[in-house]
Amino acid sequence: MRKFGDIVLAKVQYVDTSEIKERPALILFEEHGNIVVAGITSNLNMVGIPLSKKEGIKEDSIIKLNYIFTIPEGKITRGLLSLSSEKKEIVISELLKRLK
């Protein structure tokens, strides 16, 4: 079972194309086999929460809280790492700011 703060590699289909690519994603929550994730990009010009190589990711990246989507469990190819407690608190805080 996946949990909040896990970063996984998942097969993602983009809205504007039929192309499917493997991309990293941050698990927000799982329910009934559906997993809600936030996309992660290595494009450091994007807006979001920074994630550095020191934290275990392959290359410096950005967690994009403006790119949230649902995938089935079967689209996850493997787990990569789990965020630290401090980084999870930042994610929660930033999500709550957007919900107010």
KOLLUMLO-48143 format. One record per residue: x, y, z of N, C-alpha, C, O, CB in turn; residue number from 1. Coordinates in nm, 2 decimals. Glycine has a CB too. Example, Ala and Ser with C-alpha at 12.3 -4.5 7.8 and 13.67 -1.06 7.14 Angstrom:
! KOLLUMLO-48143
+--------+--------+--------+--------+--------+--------+--------+--------+--------+--------+--------+--------+--------+--------+--------+-----+
|    nxx |    nyy |    nzz |   caxx |   cayy |   cazz |    cxx |    cyy |    czz |    oxx |    oyy |    ozz |   cbxx |   cbyy |   cbzz | num |
+--------+--------+--------+--------+--------+--------+--------+--------+--------+--------+--------+--------+--------+--------+--------+-----+
|   1.32 |  -0.57 |   0.78 |   1.23 |  -0.45 |   0.78 |   1.32 |  -0.33 |   0.78 |   1.42 |  -0.33 |   0.85 |   1.13 |  -0.45 |   0.90 |   1 |
|   1.28 |  -0.22 |   0.71 |   1.37 |  -0.11 |   0.71 |   1.29 |   0.00 |   0.79 |   1.34 |   0.11 |   0.80 |   1.41 |  -0.06 |   0.57 |   2 |
+--------+--------+--------+--------+--------+--------+--------+--------+--------+--------+--------+--------+--------+--------+--------+-----+
! end
This chain:
! KOLLUMLO-48143
+--------+--------+--------+--------+--------+--------+--------+--------+--------+--------+--------+--------+--------+--------+--------+-----+
|    nxx |    nyy |    nzz |   caxx |   cayy |   cazz |    cxx |    cyy |    czz |    oxx |    oyy |    ozz |   cbxx |   cbyy |   cbzz | num |
+--------+--------+--------+--------+--------+--------+--------+--------+--------+--------+--------+--------+--------+--------+--------+-----+
|   0.08 |  -0.12 |   0.00 |   0.00 |   0.00 |   0.00 |   0.09 |   0.12 |   0.00 |   0.18 |   0.14 |   0.08 |  -0.10 |   0.00 |   0.12 |   1 |
|   0.05 |   0.22 |  -0.08 |   0.13 |   0.34 |  -0.10 |   0.08 |   0.44 |   0.01 |  -0.04 |   0.44 |   0.05 |   0.11 |   0.40 |  -0.24 |   2 |
|   0.17 |   0.53 |   0.05 |   0.13 |   0.63 |   0.15 |   0.18 |   0.77 |   0.11 |   0.27 |   0.79 |   0.03 |   0.18 |   0.59 |   0.29 |   3 |
|   0.12 |   0.87 |   0.18 |   0.16 |   1.01 |   0.16 |   0.31 |   1.02 |   0.18 |   0.37 |   0.98 |   0.28 |   0.08 |   1.10 |   0.25 |   4 |
|   0.37 |   1.09 |   0.08 |   0.51 |   1.12 |   0.09 |   0.60 |   1.03 |   0.01 |   0.72 |   1.05 |  -0.01 |   0.56 |   1.11 |   0.23 |   5 |
|   0.54 |   0.92 |  -0.04 |   0.62 |   0.83 |  -0.12 |   0.63 |   0.89 |  -0.26 |   0.54 |   0.94 |  -0.32 |   0.55 |   0.69 |  -0.13 |   6 |
|   0.75 |   0.88 |  -0.32 |   0.77 |   0.92 |  -0.45 |   0.79 |   0.79 |  -0.54 |   0.87 |   0.71 |  -0.50 |   0.90 |   1.02 |  -0.47 |   7 |
|   0.71 |   0.79 |  -0.64 |   0.71 |   0.67 |  -0.73 |   0.74 |   0.70 |  -0.87 |   0.73 |   0.82 |  -0.91 |   0.58 |   0.59 |  -0.71 |   8 |
|   0.77 |   0.60 |  -0.95 |   0.78 |   0.62 |  -1.09 |   0.65 |   0.56 |  -1.15 |   0.62 |   0.45 |  -1.12 |   0.91 |   0.55 |  -1.15 |   9 |
|   0.58 |   0.64 |  -1.23 |   0.45 |   0.60 |  -1.28 |   0.44 |   0.63 |  -1.43 |   0.50 |   0.72 |  -1.48 |   0.34 |   0.67 |  -1.20 |  10 |
|   0.35 |   0.54 |  -1.49 |   0.32 |   0.57 |  -1.63 |   0.21 |   0.67 |  -1.64 |   0.10 |   0.65 |  -1.58 |   0.28 |   0.43 |  -1.70 |  11 |
|   0.24 |   0.78 |  -1.70 |   0.14 |   0.90 |  -1.70 |   0.11 |   0.93 |  -1.84 |   0.19 |   0.94 |  -1.93 |   0.21 |   1.02 |  -1.63 |  12 |
|  -0.02 |   0.95 |  -1.86 |  -0.07 |   0.99 |  -2.00 |  -0.11 |   1.14 |  -1.98 |  -0.18 |   1.18 |  -1.89 |  -0.19 |   0.91 |  -2.05 |  13 |
|  -0.05 |   1.22 |  -2.07 |  -0.07 |   1.37 |  -2.06 |  -0.21 |   1.40 |  -2.13 |  -0.25 |   1.33 |  -2.22 |   0.04 |   1.44 |  -2.13 |  14 |
|  -0.27 |   1.51 |  -2.07 |  -0.40 |   1.55 |  -2.12 |  -0.40 |   1.59 |  -2.27 |  -0.49 |   1.56 |  -2.34 |  -0.45 |   1.66 |  -2.03 |  15 |
|  -0.29 |   1.66 |  -2.31 |  -0.29 |   1.72 |  -2.44 |  -0.23 |   1.62 |  -2.55 |  -0.21 |   1.66 |  -2.66 |  -0.20 |   1.84 |  -2.44 |  16 |
|  -0.21 |   1.50 |  -2.51 |  -0.15 |   1.40 |  -2.61 |  -0.19 |   1.26 |  -2.57 |  -0.23 |   1.24 |  -2.45 |   0.00 |   1.42 |  -2.62 |  17 |
|  -0.18 |   1.16 |  -2.66 |  -0.20 |   1.03 |  -2.62 |  -0.08 |   0.95 |  -2.57 |  -0.08 |   0.84 |  -2.54 |  -0.26 |   0.95 |  -2.74 |  18 |
|   0.03 |   1.03 |  -2.57 |   0.16 |   0.97 |  -2.53 |   0.17 |   0.94 |  -2.38 |   0.12 |   1.01 |  -2.30 |   0.27 |   1.07 |  -2.56 |  19 |
|   0.22 |   0.82 |  -2.35 |   0.24 |   0.78 |  -2.21 |   0.39 |   0.77 |  -2.18 |   0.47 |   0.71 |  -2.26 |   0.17 |   0.64 |  -2.19 |  20 |
|   0.43 |   0.84 |  -2.07 |   0.57 |   0.84 |  -2.03 |   0.58 |   0.80 |  -1.88 |   0.49 |   0.82 |  -1.80 |   0.63 |   0.98 |  -2.05 |  21 |
|   0.70 |   0.75 |  -1.85 |   0.73 |   0.72 |  -1.71 |   0.78 |   0.85 |  -1.64 |   0.87 |   0.91 |  -1.69 |   0.83 |   0.60 |  -1.69 |  22 |
|   0.71 |   0.89 |  -1.54 |   0.75 |   1.01 |  -1.47 |   0.75 |   0.99 |  -1.32 |   0.67 |   0.91 |  -1.27 |   0.66 |   1.13 |  -1.51 |  23 |
|   0.83 |   1.07 |  -1.24 |   0.81 |   1.06 |  -1.10 |   0.69 |   1.14 |  -1.05 |   0.65 |   1.23 |  -1.11 |   0.94 |   1.12 |  -1.03 |  24 |
|   0.63 |   1.09 |  -0.94 |   0.51 |   1.15 |  -0.89 |   0.51 |   1.13 |  -0.73 |   0.56 |   1.03 |  -0.68 |   0.38 |   1.09 |  -0.95 |  25 |
|   0.46 |   1.23 |  -0.66 |   0.45 |   1.23 |  -0.52 |   0.31 |   1.18 |  -0.48 |   0.21 |   1.23 |  -0.53 |   0.47 |   1.37 |  -0.46 |  26 |
|   0.30 |   1.07 |  -0.40 |   0.17 |   1.02 |  -0.36 |   0.11 |   1.11 |  -0.25 |   0.18 |   1.14 |  -0.15 |   0.18 |   0.88 |  -0.31 |  27 |
|  -0.01 |   1.16 |  -0.28 |  -0.08 |   1.24 |  -0.18 |  -0.17 |   1.15 |  -0.09 |  -0.17 |   1.16 |   0.03 |  -0.17 |   1.35 |  -0.25 |  28 |
|  -0.25 |   1.06 |  -0.16 |  -0.32 |   0.96 |  -0.09 |  -0.37 |   0.85 |  -0.18 |  -0.38 |   0.87 |  -0.30 |  -0.44 |   1.02 |  -0.01 |  29 |
|  -0.41 |   0.74 |  -0.12 |  -0.46 |   0.62 |  -0.20 |  -0.60 |   0.58 |  -0.14 |  -0.62 |   0.58 |  -0.02 |  -0.37 |   0.50 |  -0.19 |  30 |
|  -0.69 |   0.55 |  -0.23 |  -0.82 |   0.50 |  -0.19 |  -0.88 |   0.41 |  -0.29 |  -0.90 |   0.45 |  -0.41 |  -0.92 |   0.62 |  -0.16 |  31 |
|  -0.91 |   0.29 |  -0.25 |  -0.98 |   0.19 |  -0.34 |  -0.90 |   0.17 |  -0.47 |  -0.96 |   0.15 |  -0.57 |  -1.12 |   0.23 |  -0.37 |  32 |
|  -0.77 |   0.16 |  -0.46 |  -0.68 |   0.13 |  -0.57 |  -0.66 |   0.25 |  -0.66 |  -0.58 |   0.24 |  -0.76 |  -0.75 |   0.03 |  -0.65 |  33 |
|  -0.72 |   0.37 |  -0.63 |  -0.69 |   0.49 |  -0.70 |  -0.59 |   0.57 |  -0.62 |  -0.61 |   0.59 |  -0.50 |  -0.82 |   0.57 |  -0.73 |  34 |
|  -0.49 |   0.62 |  -0.69 |  -0.38 |   0.70 |  -0.62 |  -0.38 |   0.84 |  -0.67 |  -0.36 |   0.86 |  -0.79 |  -0.25 |   0.63 |  -0.63 |  35 |
|  -0.39 |   0.93 |  -0.58 |  -0.39 |   1.08 |  -0.61 |  -0.24 |   1.12 |  -0.59 |  -0.19 |   1.11 |  -0.49 |  -0.49 |   1.16 |  -0.53 |  36 |
|  -0.19 |   1.18 |  -0.70 |  -0.04 |   1.22 |  -0.70 |  -0.03 |   1.36 |  -0.75 |  -0.11 |   1.42 |  -0.81 |   0.04 |   1.12 |  -0.79 |  37 |
|   0.09 |   1.41 |  -0.71 |   0.13 |   1.54 |  -0.77 |   0.25 |   1.51 |  -0.86 |   0.34 |   1.44 |  -0.82 |   0.17 |   1.65 |  -0.65 |  38 |
|   0.25 |   1.57 |  -0.97 |   0.36 |   1.55 |  -1.07 |   0.49 |   1.61 |  -1.02 |   0.49 |   1.71 |  -0.94 |   0.32 |   1.61 |  -1.20 |  39 |
|   0.60 |   1.56 |  -1.07 |   0.73 |   1.61 |  -1.03 |   0.80 |   1.63 |  -1.17 |   0.80 |   1.55 |  -1.26 |   0.81 |   1.51 |  -0.94 |  40 |
|   0.87 |   1.75 |  -1.18 |   0.94 |   1.78 |  -1.30 |   1.09 |   1.82 |  -1.27 |   1.12 |   1.87 |  -1.16 |   0.87 |   1.90 |  -1.37 |  41 |
|   1.18 |   1.80 |  -1.36 |   1.32 |   1.84 |  -1.35 |   1.33 |   1.98 |  -1.40 |   1.44 |   2.04 |  -1.40 |   1.41 |   1.74 |  -1.41 |  42 |
|   1.23 |   2.04 |  -1.46 |   1.23 |   2.18 |  -1.51 |   1.23 |   2.27 |  -1.39 |   1.12 |   2.30 |  -1.33 |   1.11 |   2.20 |  -1.61 |  43 |
|   1.34 |   2.32 |  -1.35 |   1.35 |   2.41 |  -1.23 |   1.29 |   2.54 |  -1.25 |   1.29 |   2.62 |  -1.15 |   1.50 |   2.42 |  -1.19 |  44 |
|   1.24 |   2.58 |  -1.37 |   1.18 |   2.70 |  -1.39 |   1.03 |   2.70 |  -1.35 |   0.96 |   2.80 |  -1.35 |   1.19 |   2.75 |  -1.54 |  45 |
|   0.98 |   2.58 |  -1.32 |   0.84 |   2.56 |  -1.28 |   0.82 |   2.60 |  -1.14 |   0.92 |   2.61 |  -1.06 |   0.80 |   2.41 |  -1.30 |  46 |
|   0.70 |   2.63 |  -1.11 |   0.66 |   2.67 |  -0.97 |   0.63 |   2.55 |  -0.89 |   0.55 |   2.46 |  -0.93 |   0.54 |   2.77 |  -0.97 |  47 |
|   0.68 |   2.54 |  -0.77 |   0.64 |   2.43 |  -0.68 |   0.74 |   2.42 |  -0.57 |   0.81 |   2.51 |  -0.53 |   0.64 |   2.30 |  -0.76 |  48 |
|   0.75 |   2.30 |  -0.51 |   0.83 |   2.27 |  -0.39 |   0.96 |   2.21 |  -0.44 |   0.96 |   2.10 |  -0.51 |   0.76 |   2.18 |  -0.29 |  49 |
|   1.08 |   2.27 |  -0.41 |   1.20 |   2.21 |  -0.46 |   1.23 |   2.08 |  -0.39 |   1.20 |   2.06 |  -0.28 |   1.32 |   2.31 |  -0.43 |  50 |
|   1.30 |   1.99 |  -0.47 |   1.34 |   1.86 |  -0.42 |   1.48 |   1.84 |  -0.48 |   1.50 |   1.84 |  -0.60 |   1.24 |   1.74 |  -0.47 |  51 |
|   1.58 |   1.82 |  -0.39 |   1.72 |   1.82 |  -0.43 |   1.77 |   1.68 |  -0.44 |   1.72 |   1.58 |  -0.38 |   1.80 |   1.90 |  -0.34 |  52 |
|   1.88 |   1.66 |  -0.51 |   1.95 |   1.53 |  -0.52 |   1.99 |   1.49 |  -0.38 |   1.99 |   1.36 |  -0.35 |   2.07 |   1.54 |  -0.61 |  53 |
|   2.02 |   1.58 |  -0.29 |   2.06 |   1.54 |  -0.15 |   1.95 |   1.47 |  -0.08 |   1.97 |   1.39 |   0.01 |   2.10 |   1.67 |  -0.07 |  54 |
|   1.82 |   1.49 |  -0.13 |   1.71 |   1.42 |  -0.07 |   1.68 |   1.28 |  -0.13 |   1.59 |   1.21 |  -0.09 |   1.58 |   1.51 |  -0.08 |  55 |
|   1.76 |   1.25 |  -0.23 |   1.76 |   1.11 |  -0.29 |   1.70 |   1.10 |  -0.43 |   1.70 |   0.99 |  -0.48 |   1.68 |   1.03 |  -0.20 |  56 |
|   1.65 |   1.21 |  -0.48 |   1.60 |   1.21 |  -0.62 |   1.71 |   1.21 |  -0.72 |   1.82 |   1.26 |  -0.69 |   1.50 |   1.33 |  -0.64 |  57 |
|   1.69 |   1.16 |  -0.84 |   1.80 |   1.14 |  -0.94 |   1.85 |   1.28 |  -0.98 |   1.98 |   1.29 |  -0.99 |   1.74 |   1.07 |  -1.06 |  58 |
|   1.77 |   1.38 |  -1.00 |   1.82 |   1.51 |  -1.03 |   1.73 |   1.62 |  -0.96 |   1.61 |   1.59 |  -0.93 |   1.82 |   1.54 |  -1.18 |  59 |
|   1.79 |   1.73 |  -0.94 |   1.71 |   1.84 |  -0.87 |   1.58 |   1.86 |  -0.95 |   1.57 |   1.86 |  -1.07 |   1.79 |   1.97 |  -0.87 |  60 |
|   1.47 |   1.87 |  -0.87 |   1.33 |   1.87 |  -0.93 |   1.24 |   1.96 |  -0.85 |   1.28 |   2.02 |  -0.75 |   1.28 |   1.73 |  -0.93 |  61 |
|   1.12 |   1.97 |  -0.90 |   1.01 |   2.05 |  -0.84 |   0.89 |   1.96 |  -0.83 |   0.84 |   1.90 |  -0.92 |   0.98 |   2.18 |  -0.93 |  62 |
|   0.83 |   1.96 |  -0.71 |   0.70 |   1.90 |  -0.69 |   0.59 |   2.00 |  -0.73 |   0.59 |   2.11 |  -0.67 |   0.68 |   1.85 |  -0.54 |  63 |
|   0.51 |   1.97 |  -0.83 |   0.42 |   2.06 |  -0.89 |   0.28 |   2.04 |  -0.82 |   0.20 |   1.95 |  -0.86 |   0.41 |   2.05 |  -1.04 |  64 |
|   0.24 |   2.12 |  -0.72 |   0.11 |   2.11 |  -0.66 |   0.00 |   2.16 |  -0.75 |  -0.12 |   2.14 |  -0.71 |   0.11 |   2.18 |  -0.53 |  65 |
|   0.03 |   2.22 |  -0.86 |  -0.07 |   2.26 |  -0.95 |  -0.10 |   2.16 |  -1.06 |  -0.17 |   2.18 |  -1.15 |  -0.03 |   2.39 |  -1.02 |  66 |
|  -0.03 |   2.04 |  -1.04 |  -0.05 |   1.93 |  -1.14 |  -0.08 |   1.80 |  -1.06 |   0.01 |   1.72 |  -1.03 |   0.08 |   1.91 |  -1.23 |  67 |
|  -0.21 |   1.79 |  -1.02 |  -0.25 |   1.68 |  -0.94 |  -0.35 |   1.59 |  -1.02 |  -0.44 |   1.65 |  -1.09 |  -0.32 |   1.73 |  -0.81 |  68 |
|  -0.33 |   1.46 |  -1.02 |  -0.41 |   1.37 |  -1.09 |  -0.42 |   1.24 |  -1.03 |  -0.35 |   1.21 |  -0.93 |  -0.35 |   1.36 |  -1.24 |  69 |
|  -0.51 |   1.15 |  -1.08 |  -0.54 |   1.02 |  -1.02 |  -0.49 |   0.91 |  -1.12 |  -0.51 |   0.92 |  -1.24 |  -0.69 |   1.00 |  -0.99 |  70 |
|  -0.42 |   0.81 |  -1.06 |  -0.37 |   0.70 |  -1.14 |  -0.41 |   0.57 |  -1.07 |  -0.43 |   0.57 |  -0.95 |  -0.22 |   0.71 |  -1.17 |  71 |
|  -0.43 |   0.46 |  -1.15 |  -0.46 |   0.33 |  -1.08 |  -0.33 |   0.28 |  -1.03 |  -0.22 |   0.31 |  -1.08 |  -0.53 |   0.24 |  -1.18 |  72 |
|  -0.33 |   0.19 |  -0.93 |  -0.22 |   0.13 |  -0.87 |  -0.13 |   0.06 |  -0.98 |   0.00 |   0.07 |  -0.97 |  -0.26 |   0.03 |  -0.77 |  73 |
|  -0.19 |   0.00 |  -1.08 |  -0.11 |  -0.07 |  -1.18 |  -0.02 |   0.02 |  -1.27 |   0.06 |  -0.03 |  -1.34 |  -0.21 |  -0.14 |  -1.27 |  74 |
|  -0.04 |   0.15 |  -1.26 |   0.04 |   0.24 |  -1.34 |   0.17 |   0.28 |  -1.27 |   0.26 |   0.34 |  -1.33 |  -0.03 |   0.37 |  -1.37 |  75 |
|   0.19 |   0.24 |  -1.15 |   0.31 |   0.26 |  -1.07 |   0.41 |   0.15 |  -1.11 |   0.38 |   0.03 |  -1.09 |   0.29 |   0.27 |  -0.92 |  76 |
|   0.53 |   0.19 |  -1.16 |   0.62 |   0.09 |  -1.20 |   0.72 |   0.05 |  -1.08 |   0.76 |  -0.06 |  -1.07 |   0.70 |   0.13 |  -1.32 |  77 |
|   0.75 |   0.15 |  -1.00 |   0.83 |   0.12 |  -0.88 |   0.84 |   0.24 |  -0.79 |   0.81 |   0.36 |  -0.83 |   0.98 |   0.08 |  -0.92 |  78 |
|   0.87 |   0.21 |  -0.66 |   0.90 |   0.32 |  -0.56 |   1.04 |   0.38 |  -0.58 |   1.13 |   0.30 |  -0.61 |   0.87 |   0.27 |  -0.42 |  79 |
|   1.05 |   0.50 |  -0.55 |   1.18 |   0.57 |  -0.56 |   1.24 |   0.61 |  -0.42 |   1.35 |   0.57 |  -0.39 |   1.18 |   0.69 |  -0.65 |  80 |
|   1.16 |   0.68 |  -0.34 |   1.20 |   0.72 |  -0.21 |   1.08 |   0.78 |  -0.13 |   0.97 |   0.79 |  -0.19 |   1.31 |   0.83 |  -0.22 |  81 |
|   1.11 |   0.81 |  -0.01 |   1.00 |   0.87 |   0.07 |   1.05 |   1.01 |   0.12 |   1.17 |   1.02 |   0.15 |   0.96 |   0.78 |   0.19 |  82 |
|   0.97 |   1.11 |   0.12 |   1.00 |   1.24 |   0.17 |   1.03 |   1.24 |   0.32 |   0.98 |   1.16 |   0.39 |   0.90 |   1.34 |   0.14 |  83 |
|   1.12 |   1.33 |   0.36 |   1.14 |   1.35 |   0.50 |   1.01 |   1.40 |   0.57 |   0.93 |   1.46 |   0.50 |   1.26 |   1.44 |   0.53 |  84 |
|   1.01 |   1.39 |   0.70 |   0.89 |   1.45 |   0.77 |   0.88 |   1.60 |   0.75 |   0.77 |   1.65 |   0.74 |   0.91 |   1.42 |   0.92 |  85 |
|   1.00 |   1.66 |   0.75 |   1.00 |   1.81 |   0.73 |   0.94 |   1.85 |   0.59 |   0.87 |   1.94 |   0.58 |   1.14 |   1.87 |   0.74 |  86 |
|   0.98 |   1.77 |   0.49 |   0.94 |   1.80 |   0.35 |   0.79 |   1.77 |   0.34 |   0.71 |   1.84 |   0.27 |   1.02 |   1.72 |   0.24 |  87 |
|   0.74 |   1.67 |   0.41 |   0.60 |   1.64 |   0.40 |   0.52 |   1.75 |   0.47 |   0.41 |   1.78 |   0.42 |   0.57 |   1.50 |   0.48 |  88 |
|   0.57 |   1.81 |   0.57 |   0.50 |   1.92 |   0.64 |   0.49 |   2.04 |   0.54 |   0.39 |   2.11 |   0.54 |   0.57 |   1.96 |   0.77 |  89 |
|   0.60 |   2.06 |   0.46 |   0.60 |   2.17 |   0.37 |   0.49 |   2.15 |   0.26 |   0.41 |   2.24 |   0.22 |   0.74 |   2.19 |   0.30 |  90 |
|   0.48 |   2.02 |   0.21 |   0.38 |   1.99 |   0.11 |   0.24 |   2.01 |   0.17 |   0.15 |   2.07 |   0.10 |   0.39 |   1.84 |   0.07 |  91 |
|   0.21 |   1.97 |   0.29 |   0.08 |   1.98 |   0.35 |   0.05 |   2.13 |   0.37 |  -0.06 |   2.18 |   0.33 |   0.08 |   1.92 |   0.49 |  92 |
|   0.15 |   2.21 |   0.42 |   0.13 |   2.35 |   0.43 |   0.10 |   2.42 |   0.30 |   0.00 |   2.51 |   0.30 |   0.25 |   2.42 |   0.50 |  93 |
|   0.17 |   2.39 |   0.20 |   0.14 |   2.45 |   0.07 |   0.01 |   2.41 |   0.01 |  -0.06 |   2.49 |  -0.06 |   0.26 |   2.41 |  -0.03 |  94 |
|  -0.03 |   2.28 |   0.03 |  -0.16 |   2.24 |  -0.02 |  -0.27 |   2.32 |   0.05 |  -0.37 |   2.36 |  -0.01 |  -0.18 |   2.09 |   0.00 |  95 |
|  -0.26 |   2.33 |   0.19 |  -0.36 |   2.40 |   0.26 |  -0.37 |   2.55 |   0.22 |  -0.48 |   2.60 |   0.22 |  -0.33 |   2.40 |   0.41 |  96 |
|  -0.26 |   2.61 |   0.19 |  -0.26 |   2.75 |   0.14 |  -0.35 |   2.76 |   0.02 |  -0.42 |   2.86 |   0.00 |  -0.12 |   2.81 |   0.11 |  97 |
|  -0.34 |   2.66 |  -0.07 |  -0.42 |   2.67 |  -0.20 |  -0.56 |   2.64 |  -0.18 |  -0.65 |   2.67 |  -0.26 |  -0.36 |   2.56 |  -0.29 |  98 |
|  -0.60 |   2.57 |  -0.07 |  -0.74 |   2.54 |  -0.04 |  -0.81 |   2.65 |   0.04 |  -0.94 |   2.64 |   0.05 |  -0.74 |   2.41 |   0.04 |  99 |
|  -0.74 |   2.75 |   0.08 |  -0.81 |   2.85 |   0.16 |  -0.86 |   2.96 |   0.07 |  -0.92 |   3.06 |   0.11 |  -0.71 |   2.92 |   0.26 | 100 |
+--------+--------+--------+--------+--------+--------+--------+--------+--------+--------+--------+--------+--------+--------+--------+-----+
! end
